[in-house]
Each structure stands twice: as C-alpha cells, then as structure tokens.
Amino acid sequence: MRMSTVRYINEDVVKEVRITDMTVSDYEAIYKGKIYCPTPNCPAKAVYSGGKKAHFRTWQKKDHLQGCIHEFDRVPINRGISTENSIGVDISFNRRQNAMRDAFKQMKIMTMTEEERENIKKVKPRPRPNRRNPKTEGKEIISDVKNTLVGGDVREEESGGQRGRNLSKRFVDTISNSDIGDIRLVMGQLTKVEVQNPTAKFTVEWNKQIIYIVFEEAFEKEPSNGAYLNNFSIVKKYLENSGLVLFSGIGEIRRNRRTEELELVIYIGTDLSFNNSGMLHLR
C-alpha cells in the first residue's frame, strides 16, 4: 500500500516526512532504513520509490500494527512444506516471460566472441514505419511499463499504477547472502541434469560458481505443472544434443540446510527457460 508520509526515527529524533520533501539522494544518504509507517507505534519500516508517481511503501516482509490503516494481507503459495515465509504472487506471467527473454539475450551476448559482437554492431536496425494513430495524435503517450528507484534498486511498474514485486536478475556468480530467501531470476549455463522422477535436479554454472535447481512437493502438487511431471528426461536429452544450454529460472534462492549449497527452488513450470525455450518446447 502506498503512503504519502512516513515517520523518520533516528535515536531521539522523530519527525514526519512528506513525499514532496523526499529526494533519491536524501533517501540514500539520510533516510534509508530509518523511515516507518506514519501510524503512531506501527513498527512497519518503509522505503521510498522515486519516479513520476513518487511514494512510500511498506518494506518487504514487514508487517503493520494490527488495525493500522495501512495493514494488508500477503497471499502465500502452498509449498507443501512447513515454512514461516510466503512468496508474493504479484509478478505477472508476461513480466516473467519477458524477463527470461531479456536474460537469454544478455547471456547470449556474453558468450559471443569479439568478432560476433562486432558483426552485430555493424548491422543497422531497420527503421520502424511511422504509423500515426488519429486517436492518440497530439496526446502524450504514457508507457505501459516504467522503472522507478526503490531503495537503490529498480522496480518495474505496470500500467494503472499497480506495482509488481521486484524481479531482480542474478548470474550464478553474483548471488550473495542478501539474495537468500528472496525471489530471483537466476542465469547461467546448464551443465548437468539428474532425472529424479517425477522431477529432476539441475546443475547450473557461471564463472565456476554453481547453483542447483530443485523441485519439491509444492511443484508436484501444483495443478498447472502436470504436463512437466515425469518429463524431465526431455531436458537431459536436449542438453546431451545441444552442448551449450543457457538457462534462466525464477524461484526462491536458499542454502541447503545440510550441505550449505546454493539452491534455486522452482514452483511453476513456465518459470524455466533453456536457450530461450520453455521445457515443453524443447526438441
């Protein structure tokens, strides 16, 4: 929920801060980590979102005081295991798919030779035809998706003012402890597939760093994943025939409790991409 004012609390100093008084530089230098919901005694921390419609919002995973006017409920995903956390479900399907397509382009460029990169630079993009729409001619056109600064990070916001959850991209070798427990889009090279019907375990690497892609009971119980179960041999065969497979997947990053190895837990079958193709489209 958006807020137009917050409480700034720093030791003995407590004051109200309005959105019109906030700037990105001031937030980063003075207020970050020290602003709270404007309701007296509410412990929920807040963050600043800059941009065309600047606002304050609740810090991720922070709860408001019961009865606070800014209180809201989180919608959990049933993972089939005991957990204190919940995963937001406000990342649209289109945003996820677009993010994985962008991730593939990024990885593809990074695996090209210098000669291949130079050849791409020489290709001039074809100009798009200037098609005028009489209904919008002369009017300001607002993009459907915009970027705003959120606590030093970039957040995509969709049209209608509805903000989505952060969907940050990470190459395997750039994952840090601050990513543990959060939803991330992970990028790397698929190097191994261990089929464990009805699912599998993937090994993904980048710059000699490894993360394991795992699927648990929640994946098996999700009705939309039915077509994926007992079909992971498709990925194994594809890897054997393709050589280089650039992988991207969206899920929760964690450390294995026993081995401390990095894992990416996948919950939805469409949150997997292999060389820019979904699992069920591999040949």
Disulfide bonds with the S-S distance in Angstrom:
none
